[in-house]
Amino acid sequence: MSTLIELAAQRLEKLRQAGVVLEPALEVAHQMNQPDEAPSGNTDSSNLSRCVEIDFEALKKAGIVSPHAARSNIADQYRVIKRPLISNATGKGAAKIENGNLIMITSALPGEGKSFTALNLAMSMATELDYTVMLVDADVGRPSIMNMLGLPASAGLLDLIADETQDVSSVLLRTNIDKLTILPSGTAHPRATELLASDAMVRLLSGMAKRYADRIIIFDSPPLLAATESRVLASAVGQVVMVVCAQRTLQADVRQALDMIALCPVKLMLLNQVRASAKASYGYGYGYGYGYEKLKA
């Protein structure tokens, strides 16, 4: 059943089509009933972004931080891990870092837990009162963020690189977490890795850094030793977190990976799946360790 407002709007439209000149007040009423139009320029717009629903119960079962979950060991660990990253991103660290709000999460090799870390960091940061977060699945060869969230694949990063006229907001996904948006890896492309290593990618990153200067942007990146295109991303971000799997990754591989991101202003290492001692674990079996890169001679 049509509402009175809808019926009035239909009547006004018929009058307009008949050539009747509307009074200013009626003109305003007509405009208020029209759907929002996409803004001109490069302004981010929720009108263009699609909203997706994240299943918080599924996140809990997967061991991923959730804004509504009870306090847990992993949530506490990510509270500690995120603090220096937020300080650097917002210019509150020891020194101002260019593009400090662009944070790349990577590893030397596949399977070390970088995607799990990227997702948990994004979720943890989204609980902050003062900051908003964008999570970008930049591991286009093996995208996993959407699958981990139980969401279908969607247009995203690759589509923006392949077509530079496309606006970021047209593929950006809003979520039922107020302060979190997601940029999927995008439509599968036969030259996906080449696109990620292209000048178009550099231009996109530069544009994102300027346009979203007030937002923390987390990139789930390809492993450094498995995909050379990670260097392009590393050269554009202000911070890199390298996830290292405890008692698995060789120190030589860690050193080689660190050499590839030598030009990044801030490099932090996160040791994943650390077996804590009984005294240090507070009853938990596994955890994380982190710190600034100190392996170089």
N, C-alpha and C positions, 0 to 999 in steps of 0.2 A: 504494500500500500504506500502510495506517495505521501511524503510529509507536506505540510503547508508551505515550507520553504521551497521544496522541489517544485510544487505546483506554481508558486509565485515566480520562480526562476523560468519555468517553461512559458508562462504567460508573458514575461518580459522579453524572452527570446522571440516569441511570435510577434510582439509589438515592434521589436527591432527589425525583423525581416520585412514587416509591413511598411517600414520607413518612418515609424513614429519616433520623434525625438524624445529621448528619455531625460527626465530631470536628473541633476547630479546625484541626488540621494539614491534614485533608482539604479543609476549606472553603477554606483559603488556596490549596491546589493547584488547586482548581476555578476560583477567581478568576483565578489566574495564566494560565490557558489561555483566558480570555475576551478578545475584542477590546477595544482601548482605547475608552473612552467619551469623548464630547466633554465638555470641562470646562465647568463653569458659569461665568457671569460673562464678562468681556471679556478674559480671558487669551489671548494668542496661542498657538496650538497647531499643531504640525506634523501632528497627527492629522487635522486638517481640511483641510490644504493639499495640493494635488496636486503631484506632482513632474514636471518636464519636463526633457528632455535637450537641451542646447545643443550644436550641431555646431561644435566649435572650428576645424576645418579650413575650414568655410564662413566663419566670422568672419575668419580670416586672409586669405582671398581677397577679402573685402569691405573690407579695411583697418581692421578693428575690433580693438581691443586684446583679447587673450586671455590668461588667467592662465598658460597653458602655452606661449605663443609665445616665440620667441627675442627678444632685445632688438632694438628697432627705433626709428626716428626718431619715429614717432607715439606709441609707448609712452613714450618719454623726455619728449616734449612734455606729455603728460597727467600725468606725474609732477610736473612743474613747476606745471601749471595747478591740480591738485587740492590742493596743499599749503595755500594760504591758505584754501581752502574748508573743509578738514578742521579747520584751526586754529579757524576761526570756529564751526564746527559743534560742536566739543567744548569750547568755552569757553577755548581756549588762545590766542585772539587778543588784540589790544590791549584790547578791552572785551568783556564778555559780551553776546551778542546773543540776544534772545528768539526762540525757534523757529529758532535758527541751524542746526539739523540739517535743516530743510526748505529745499531748494535748488530753485529754479525755473530751468529752462533755456528760453530763449525767443529771439525775434528780432523785428525790426520787421516783416518781410515773409516770406512762404513761400519756401522754396528756399534759405535761407542756411546750412543745415547744423546746425540746432538739435537735431534728433533724432539725428543722427550724433554730435554732441557729447555729448548726454545719455547715450547708450548707452556711448560710450567712457569717459566720466567714471565711470559706474557700474561698468564692468568694471575700470577702473584702481583705483578705491577698494576693490573687492572683493578686490584682491590684498594689501591692508593686513592686518597681523597682528592689529590691535586693534579693528577696526571692522567692522560688518555694514552692508549697503546694501540699500535697497528702491528699485527703479526703477518709477515710476508713469507710464503712458501717459495723460496728461491732455489730449492733443490729440484730443478725441473726434470732432471733425469730420473729421479726416484722420489716423486712428491709423496708426502705422507700425512701432512697436517690435516687435510680434510678428512681422510680416512680415520685418523686418530680421534677426531671430533664427531665421527659418525655422520658426516655431511657428504652430499654428492659432489663430484667434481664440477668445477665451474670455471667460466672465463676468468682471466686474471693477468698475471705478470707477463706471460708470453704474448698474450693478445696485445698488451700495451706496447711491448717492444716491436712486435711485427707491424703494428699500425700506430704510428706516433700521433695520429690525429685523434685517437681515442682517448677519452678523459679517464683519469684514475677512478673518479667517483662512479663511473658507469659499471665498473666491475668490483668495486670495493663492497664487502659484505658487512652489514651491521649485524650485531648479535644481541641476544637477550642479556648480555652483560654490558651495561651502559657504557663503560669506558673502553670496550674492546671492539676493534674492527679487524677483519681478515682480508688479505689479498691472496687468493689462491694462486697456484703455479700457472694455471691457465690451460687453454686448449692445447692438446698434444700437437707437437710440430716436429717434422722430420729433421729439422736443423735446430733443435731446442738448445743444445749446448753452444752452438755458434751464436745464436741470438743472445744468450746470456753473456757472451764474451764480446759483444759488438759495441760500437760507438753509441748505438741507440740506447743500450742499457746504461751507459755512462750518462747520457743526457737525461734519461728517466730518473736515475738516482739523484742527479744534481737538482732536477726539478722537484723531486719529493723532499729533499733536504730543505729547500727554500719554502715550499708550499706548506709543509707540515712541520715547521720549525718548533712549534709548541707541543709536538707529539713525540712520544718515544716509539721508534720503529724497530722492530726485531726481525731480523732475516734468518730463516733457517737455510743455511748455505750448504752446497755440496761439500763433501770431504776434500780437504786440500790436496791430498796425494792421489785422489781418484779422479779429480776433475780440475783441469787448469783454469777453467773460467772463474773459479773462486777468487783468483787474483784480482779480477776486475772489481768485484764486490768489495774485496779487502782494501783496495786503493781508494774507495769512495766513502767508506764508513769511518767513524771516529773511534769505535771500540770493537774489539774482537774478543769473544770468549771461546777458547778452544777446549773442548771436552776431551778428556783422556780417560780411557777405561783402565781402572786399576788392575795391576798384575796381568795385563794383556798387551797393551801397546808398547812397542819397543822404544827405548829412549832415542835411538837413532831416527825413528820415524817422527817422533815429536820434534826433534831438532830440525829435521828437514822441513817439516810443516811450518815451524816458526820462522824459518828463513824466508818462506813464501809470503809472510805477512809482516815482514820487517818494517815496512814503511808506515804501518798503521800506528797512530799516536799512542793508543792504549791497548795492551794485550794482557788478558787475564786467562789463567788456566783453571779448569774445574776438573777435579779428579772424581770420576764417577765410580759407583759401586765399591766404595771403600769399606772394608770390614773394620768396624770400630772395636776398640777394646771394651771390655765389660764396664770399666769405670767411666769411660768417656761416652758411652752410647745412650745412657739414660734408658736402657731397656730395649733399644732398637738395634737391629743387626747390621744394616747397611746405611751408608750416608754419602756425603759429598765433602770434598775439600776444595779450597780455591785460593788463588793468590796471583800476584803479578808474575809475569814470565821472568825467570832468573836463571835459565839453563845455559844461556850464551856465555861464552868465555869473555 
